[in-house]
Amino acid sequence: MRIKRFSWFAEFSLWGSFISFVALTTQCALPAAPDGGPRDKEPPVILEASVLNGSVNVRETEVFWRFDEYVVLSSPQQNFFSSPPLPVGTTYELRGKTFKVAWPEPLLENSTYVFQWGNTIRDLHEGNVLKGVQWVFSTGNQLDSGEIQGRVVDPWTGEGVKDASVCLYPTRNHWHGDPVLNDSSVFAPATYATRTNDSGYYTFSYLRTDTAYAIRAFADADGNNKLSPGEMTPIGFLADTWSPWESPWKESWGQVDYVPPILLMDQKAVADSTLKWEPWGADSSGTLTLSWTHGCGPTYAVDEELSDPEGMPFLLQLKGKTGIYAQWMSDQPCTTHTEVLTGLPPGTYTLQAIYDCNANGLLDAGNYWEGEQPETRIFAQEKVEIKANWEVETVWELPRNNPISWEFH
């Protein structure tokens, strides 16, 4: 009987241990998505926030958001932007479904803070990113309402610059047009900062309307909205300070440039070299006849004379696969030129024109430290196809209104 009792007790103990083990491992297991079913394509949803979007008179030293599912943090120090910047020592913490940001010092008084999340939050299982979140609150009794919107453009291609850091620096000036602050401002954290979208556009919202801002743009690999020691990169800038707009219609305007484009060079860009070449024989080459016009610009309504007859030079270039085959210059508006180029090797050529502001016959990259903007370049819409024993004619009118920089040339 004793043996029988012992066997029963031992069997019961084994089953009890097994059940406890299963319960323990089940309780400690990581959350996992159920097998089967359609794939989750939706990003996490915010269910609760300790500071509501649009709050005023905020005195908290932290804010948290709770989501409808488990989430993962992705480099919040680089992806989570705050304008104005949060105090040094700010921490980013994730516990289960809750994301918390805490700062060790009080925030600026009577200031509107804008949190842009970037790619900070994604769900645990499918990696769906919660995009487009902008969380706004004020430490004062109202939200600021000013806005500045514009675009960062590559001056040599005319294309928008993606993911550039655009920074605002408040000045003592309260109106547009005053001289900007010193050049070294880019080495300190910007008061307001954002990133350009895929088309190069940027928007600052909830700005003070009684302040004018200097505007800078640069590539910012580490995401700290300033140039760190060793970061050698082109810097785009606007020569004047700019005040925010405040308009009841601004929400319906969409992507509209309130300020001139910021010209930001590609760090890897290299100007085309001029080739030394000999014309090919007549049987194996083609001929190009080019007629091009230096645009006239606006005229007076009465006598139709040019309102600005003193124009800056255009530098027109014919570019082949390996470099510049020929170039011509014009500094006289409202003139037409005809060029005939023989002995061209067969191939595809591009016509490009440089707004040569300093009349040195070169495409210059500019210099931020000297206050020099980069020169801009435009391209003819159609390529020039040269074939052996063919004669090609093309026409191009160069506009004095620069489509890239908005300046009148």
Secondary structure as GFF3:
##gff-version 3
##sequence-region A 1 409
A	DSSP	alpha_helix	2	28	.	.	.	ID=ss1
A	DSSP	beta_strand	46	49	.	.	.	ID=ss2
A	DSSP	beta_strand	62	67	.	.	.	ID=ss3
A	DSSP	beta_strand	71	73	.	.	.	ID=ss4
A	DSSP	alpha_helix	76	79	.	.	.	ID=ss5
A	DSSP	beta_strand	81	83	.	.	.	ID=ss6
A	DSSP	beta_strand	91	95	.	.	.	ID=ss7
A	DSSP	beta_strand	98	102	.	.	.	ID=ss8
A	DSSP	beta_strand	112	116	.	.	.	ID=ss9
A	DSSP	beta_strand	121	123	.	.	.	ID=ss10
A	DSSP	beta_strand	134	138	.	.	.	ID=ss11
A	DSSP	beta_strand	146	153	.	.	.	ID=ss12
A	DSSP	beta_strand	165	170	.	.	.	ID=ss13
A	DSSP	three_ten_helix	183	187	.	.	.	ID=ss14
A	DSSP	beta_strand	192	195	.	.	.	ID=ss15
A	DSSP	beta_strand	201	207	.	.	.	ID=ss16
A	DSSP	beta_strand	213	218	.	.	.	ID=ss17
A	DSSP	beta_strand	235	237	.	.	.	ID=ss18
A	DSSP	three_ten_helix	250	252	.	.	.	ID=ss19
A	DSSP	beta_strand	262	263	.	.	.	ID=ss20
A	DSSP	three_ten_helix	282	284	.	.	.	ID=ss21
A	DSSP	beta_strand	286	294	.	.	.	ID=ss22
A	DSSP	beta_strand	314	319	.	.	.	ID=ss23
A	DSSP	beta_strand	324	330	.	.	.	ID=ss24
A	DSSP	beta_strand	335	344	.	.	.	ID=ss25
A	DSSP	beta_strand	347	355	.	.	.	ID=ss26
A	DSSP	three_ten_helix	368	370	.	.	.	ID=ss27
A	DSSP	beta_strand	377	379	.	.	.	ID=ss28
A	DSSP	beta_strand	384	386	.	.	.	ID=ss29
A	DSSP	beta_strand	391	398	.	.	.	ID=ss30
###
